[in-house]
Amino acid sequence: MIDTADRRERPPVPHSLPYNTMVYALLIIAAIVLMSPLLFALSISVQGPTMDPRFIPRDLTTLDFAIFARVFEDEPIISRWILNSFVVASGVTLGVVVTSALFAYVLAYFSFPGKALLLFVALGSLMVPFEATLIPNYLLVASWGWTNSYQGLILPFIASGFGIFLMRQYFLTLPRELYDAALVDGCSRFRYLWMILLPLSRPAIATLAVYTFLSTWNQFYWPLLVTSATEWRTTQVGITIFRNFEGGVVYNTQMAATLIVMLPTLVLLVLGQRQLVSGLTSGALKG
């Protein structure tokens, strides 16, 4: 009679070739379907100024890949818009990571009156729609004279309820004995945060950084509201200038500009995909 433990220790039987072929075929089809909007945008951008763009171009010999260079020639200010988006997204990401780590550290390791209330406020902020705070934030920023400035684009978003919750949940998965042992050895609380806790929390920090950078890069309504000068626009607001050209819509230029401003986010998403998945799943181990 075969023992149950021995049966569990046996390696799994590899799937047959037809099964693996079917699985990979389905995955390839799913990837093509998910990437079809990007592929369609790429196809439109290289077809030229046609008023009847198609997913598959009629004539592959007439494709114009120089359109991406001409976007910068026609509108050189797009480089400034990309720089603005990078500065704003980086500033917001840095602010969210710092404030979330500090707030989560307090909620995860310290005991004091009102701790549950602070956690409730942080989680409650996730339930407030962005549109409800849009006008109050604008009035405050305008009263301080921060329109058309980096601080007006960055400071209203340097704290995040999602970031606080994510970092707190990750901190709670780490052994409490590390904190107690560090204090016994004479380590200060700030030194423990800087030299022990944060290095161990790199997956959660990377997850929060990637998520915040992508969401800030793709902001539209807030930069549209607080920037009236052309040079202070971000990419999502600035590329709307390509919608109209001499009274008509030029689809290829618009799609080329869209792909250009999407490229940094796609690269960041690909590079941070593993950390993004591991950070989101690891925080659910302990509540």
C-alpha positions as CSV (number, residue, x, y, z in Angstrom):
1,M,0.0,0.0,0.0
2,I,1.4,3.4,-1.0
3,D,1.8,5.9,1.8
4,T,-0.1,9.1,1.4
5,A,3.0,11.2,2.4
6,D,5.1,9.5,-0.3
7,R,2.3,10.2,-2.8
8,R,2.3,13.9,-2.0
9,E,6.1,14.1,-2.4
10,R,6.1,12.8,-5.9
11,P,6.7,15.4,-8.6
12,P,3.7,16.4,-10.7
13,V,3.3,14.6,-14.0
14,P,4.2,17.0,-16.9
15,H,1.3,17.9,-19.2
16,S,1.3,16.5,-22.7
17,L,2.4,18.5,-25.7
18,P,-1.1,19.1,-27.1
19,Y,-2.2,20.4,-23.7
20,N,0.7,22.8,-23.5
21,T,0.2,23.9,-27.0
22,M,-3.4,24.7,-26.4
23,V,-2.6,26.7,-23.2
24,Y,0.1,28.8,-24.9
25,A,-2.2,29.4,-27.9
26,L,-5.0,30.7,-25.6
27,L,-2.5,32.9,-23.8
28,I,-1.2,34.3,-27.1
29,I,-4.8,35.1,-28.2
30,A,-5.6,36.7,-24.9
31,A,-2.4,38.9,-25.1
32,I,-3.3,40.0,-28.7
33,V,-6.8,40.9,-27.6
34,L,-5.5,42.9,-24.6
35,M,-2.9,44.6,-26.7
36,S,-5.2,45.3,-29.7
37,P,-5.9,49.0,-28.7
38,L,-2.1,49.7,-28.7
39,L,-1.6,47.8,-31.9
40,F,-4.5,49.7,-33.5
41,A,-3.0,53.0,-32.3
42,L,0.4,52.0,-33.8
43,S,-1.2,51.0,-37.1
44,I,-3.1,54.3,-37.3
45,S,0.0,56.4,-36.5
46,V,2.1,54.9,-39.4
47,Q,-0.7,54.9,-42.0
48,G,-0.3,58.6,-42.8
49,P,-3.0,61.4,-42.7
50,T,-5.8,59.2,-43.9
51,M,-9.4,59.8,-43.0
52,D,-10.2,56.1,-43.1
53,P,-7.7,54.3,-40.9
54,R,-7.8,50.5,-40.7
55,F,-6.4,48.0,-38.3
56,I,-4.4,46.3,-41.1
57,P,-3.1,48.9,-43.5
58,R,-4.0,48.5,-47.2
59,D,-0.4,49.1,-48.4
60,L,2.5,48.0,-46.1
61,T,5.0,49.7,-48.4
62,T,3.7,53.2,-47.6
63,L,4.0,53.0,-43.8
64,D,5.5,56.2,-42.3
65,F,7.5,55.4,-39.2
66,A,9.1,58.9,-39.3
67,I,5.8,60.3,-37.8
68,F,7.2,59.9,-34.3
69,A,10.1,62.2,-35.1
70,R,7.9,64.7,-36.8
71,V,5.7,65.0,-33.6
72,F,8.6,66.6,-31.9
73,E,9.4,68.8,-34.9
74,D,5.8,70.0,-35.2
75,E,5.3,70.6,-31.5
76,P,8.7,70.9,-29.8
77,I,7.0,71.8,-26.5
78,I,6.0,68.2,-26.1
79,S,9.4,67.6,-24.6
80,R,8.5,70.2,-21.9
81,W,5.2,68.4,-21.3
82,I,7.0,65.1,-20.8
83,L,9.4,66.7,-18.4
84,N,6.5,68.3,-16.5
85,S,4.8,64.9,-16.2
86,F,8.1,63.2,-15.1
87,V,8.8,65.9,-12.4
88,V,5.2,65.8,-11.1
89,A,4.9,62.0,-11.1
90,S,8.3,61.6,-9.4
91,G,7.5,64.3,-6.8
92,V,4.1,62.8,-6.0
93,T,5.6,59.3,-5.8
94,L,8.3,60.4,-3.4
95,G,5.8,62.2,-1.2
96,V,3.4,59.3,-1.1
97,V,6.1,56.8,-0.3
98,V,7.5,58.9,2.6
99,T,4.2,59.9,4.1
100,S,2.7,56.4,3.8
101,A,5.7,54.7,5.3
102,L,5.8,57.1,8.3
103,F,2.0,57.0,8.9
104,A,1.9,53.2,8.5
105,Y,4.9,52.8,10.9
106,V,3.0,54.6,13.6
107,L,-0.2,52.6,13.0
108,A,1.6,49.3,12.9
109,Y,4.0,49.6,15.8
110,F,2.8,52.2,18.3
111,S,-0.1,52.2,20.7
112,F,-1.8,55.5,21.6
113,P,-5.3,56.9,22.1
114,G,-7.0,57.6,18.8
115,K,-5.0,55.1,16.8
116,A,-8.2,53.4,15.6
117,L,-9.7,56.7,14.6
118,L,-6.6,57.6,12.5
119,L,-6.8,54.3,10.7
120,F,-10.5,54.9,10.1
121,V,-9.8,58.3,8.6
122,A,-7.1,56.9,6.4
123,L,-9.4,54.2,5.1
124,G,-12.3,56.6,4.9
125,S,-10.3,58.8,2.5
126,L,-10.5,55.9,0.0
127,M,-14.3,56.2,-0.1
128,V,-14.3,59.9,-1.0
129,P,-14.4,60.4,-4.8
130,F,-11.8,62.6,-6.4
131,E,-14.4,64.8,-7.9
132,A,-15.7,65.8,-4.4
133,T,-12.4,67.3,-3.5
134,L,-11.5,68.8,-6.9
135,I,-13.0,72.3,-6.4
136,P,-11.9,72.7,-2.7
137,N,-8.3,71.7,-3.6
138,Y,-8.3,74.2,-6.5
139,L,-9.6,77.0,-4.4
140,L,-6.9,76.4,-1.8
141,V,-4.2,76.1,-4.4
142,A,-5.4,79.3,-6.3
143,S,-5.5,81.2,-3.0
144,W,-1.9,80.4,-2.4
145,G,-0.9,81.4,-6.0
146,W,0.2,77.9,-6.9
147,T,-1.5,77.7,-10.3
148,N,0.9,77.0,-13.1
149,S,3.6,75.6,-10.8
150,Y,5.0,72.3,-9.7
151,Q,3.9,72.7,-6.1
152,G,0.3,73.1,-7.2
153,L,0.5,69.9,-9.2
154,I,2.3,67.9,-6.6
155,L,1.4,68.9,-3.0
156,P,-2.3,68.0,-3.0
157,F,-1.5,64.4,-3.7
158,I,1.6,63.6,-1.5
159,A,-0.6,61.6,1.0
160,S,-2.6,58.5,0.0
161,G,-5.0,56.4,2.0
162,F,-4.2,53.5,-0.2
163,G,-0.5,53.9,0.4
164,I,-1.0,54.0,4.2
165,F,-3.2,50.9,4.2
166,L,-0.8,49.0,1.9
167,M,2.3,49.8,3.9
168,R,0.6,49.1,7.2
169,Q,-0.6,45.7,6.0
170,Y,2.9,44.8,4.9
171,F,4.5,46.0,8.1
172,L,2.2,43.8,10.0
173,T,3.5,40.7,8.1
174,L,7.0,41.2,9.5
175,P,7.9,39.6,12.8
176,R,7.3,41.9,15.8
177,E,10.3,40.3,17.4
178,L,12.6,42.2,15.1
179,Y,11.3,45.5,16.5
180,D,11.6,44.3,20.1
181,A,15.1,42.9,19.6
182,A,16.2,46.1,17.9
183,L,15.0,48.3,20.8
184,V,16.7,46.0,23.3
185,D,20.0,46.3,21.4
186,G,19.7,50.1,21.7
187,C,18.4,50.9,18.2
188,S,16.2,54.0,18.1
189,R,12.8,53.9,16.5
190,F,13.8,56.0,13.6
191,R,16.9,53.9,13.0
192,Y,14.8,50.7,13.0
193,L,12.5,52.3,10.4
194,W,15.4,53.4,8.2
195,M,17.8,50.5,8.5
196,I,15.6,47.5,9.1
197,L,11.9,48.0,8.3
198,L,12.2,49.9,5.0
199,P,14.8,47.5,3.5
200,L,12.6,44.6,4.3
201,S,9.6,46.3,2.8
202,R,11.0,46.9,-0.7
203,P,8.3,44.9,-2.4
204,A,5.6,47.0,-0.9
205,I,7.5,50.3,-1.5
206,A,8.1,49.3,-5.2
207,T,4.4,48.4,-5.6
208,L,3.3,51.7,-4.1
209,A,5.8,53.7,-6.2
210,V,4.8,52.1,-9.5
211,Y,1.1,52.5,-8.8
212,T,1.5,56.1,-7.7
213,F,3.7,57.0,-10.6
214,L,1.4,55.5,-13.2
215,S,-1.7,57.1,-11.8
216,T,-0.1,60.5,-11.5
217,W,1.3,60.3,-15.0
218,N,-2.2,59.6,-16.4
219,Q,-3.9,62.5,-14.5
220,F,-6.0,64.7,-16.7
221,Y,-8.6,66.8,-14.8
222,W,-6.3,68.2,-12.1
223,P,-3.5,69.4,-14.5
224,L,-6.2,70.8,-16.8
225,L,-7.7,72.7,-13.9
226,V,-4.6,74.3,-12.4
227,T,-2.5,74.9,-15.5
228,S,-3.5,77.7,-17.9
229,A,-0.1,78.4,-19.4
230,T,1.0,76.1,-22.2
231,E,4.4,75.4,-20.9
232,W,3.1,74.1,-17.6
233,R,0.8,71.5,-19.1
234,T,1.5,67.8,-18.6
235,T,1.4,65.2,-21.3
236,Q,-2.2,64.1,-20.9
237,V,-3.4,67.7,-21.3
238,G,-0.9,68.8,-23.8
239,I,-1.5,66.0,-26.4
240,T,-5.0,67.3,-26.9
241,I,-3.5,69.9,-29.1
242,F,-3.0,67.1,-31.7
243,R,-6.7,66.5,-32.0
244,N,-7.2,69.5,-34.4
245,F,-4.9,70.6,-37.1
246,E,-5.9,73.2,-39.6
247,G,-9.6,72.6,-38.9
248,G,-9.5,68.8,-39.3
249,V,-8.6,65.7,-37.2
250,V,-5.2,64.2,-38.0
251,Y,-5.4,60.7,-36.6
252,N,-1.9,59.6,-37.3
253,T,-0.3,62.5,-35.5
254,Q,-2.6,62.2,-32.5
255,M,-2.0,58.4,-32.2
256,A,1.8,58.9,-32.5
257,A,1.8,61.5,-29.8
258,T,-0.3,59.2,-27.6
259,L,2.1,56.3,-28.0
260,I,5.1,58.6,-27.2
261,V,3.6,59.7,-23.9
262,M,2.6,56.1,-23.1
263,L,6.1,54.7,-23.6
264,P,7.6,55.7,-20.2
265,T,4.6,54.2,-18.3
266,L,4.8,51.0,-20.3
267,V,8.5,50.6,-19.6
268,L,7.9,51.2,-15.9
269,L,5.0,48.8,-15.8
270,V,7.1,46.0,-17.4
271,L,10.1,46.6,-15.1
272,G,8.0,46.8,-12.0
273,Q,5.5,44.0,-12.8
274,R,7.1,41.4,-10.5
275,Q,7.3,43.8,-7.5
276,L,3.8,45.1,-8.2
277,V,2.3,41.6,-8.0
278,S,4.3,40.4,-5.0
279,G,3.7,43.6,-3.1
280,L,-0.1,43.5,-3.6
281,T,-0.4,39.9,-2.5
282,S,2.0,39.9,0.4
283,G,0.1,42.5,2.4
284,A,-3.0,40.2,2.6
285,L,-1.3,37.7,4.9
286,K,-2.1,39.5,8.2
287,G,-4.8,42.0,9.1
